[in-house]
Amino acid sequence: MATDPSQTTPAPGEESLEQYVNRQLFGDSMATLGDHATRKAALGDERRYAILYYLWEREEVARKELAEVIDDPGFDLTHHLGTLVDAGLVGRTGAPEDGDSRQTFYRITHVGRQEVEADVENVTGTSPQ
């Protein structure tokens, strides 16, 4: 992390608040405040968060299984999975070697795993296994 406790706020006219936060939180990393905000927005939907949590527990799941677990024909699974993929929380993968190659599988990404594990620790007070 790139936080500098000696500087608490940006000086007027030097940089925008967003630039300041971006520099303080992300510094020289590849991530940006915009990326972070996109991930948080994607997780702002209960069902999308539940999908991510389900993937966290199982690592990789077929789209068909996700549809069965959600059990709501009115839920636009494609849209919500796309949002999670676009946010970098979930990735699309091919079928495992022993799986049906016609199916699309989804896998939690490293960043998605970090999001859920931080929440597990913050909410339950215990370190995720």
HELIX and SHEET records of a PDB file:
HELIX    1   1 LEU A   17  PHE A   26  1                                  10    
HELIX    2   2 LEU A   33  ALA A   42  1                                  10    
HELIX    3   3 GLU A   46  ARG A   58  1                                  13    
HELIX    4   4 ARG A   63  ILE A   70  1                                   8    
HELIX    5   5 LEU A   77  ASP A   86  1                                  10    
HELIX    6   6 HIS A  110  THR A  124  1                                  15    
SHEET    1   A 3 GLU A  60  ALA A  62  0                                        
SHEET    2   A 3 PHE A 105  ILE A 108 -1                                        
SHEET    3   A 3 VAL A  90  THR A  93 -1                                        
END                                                                             
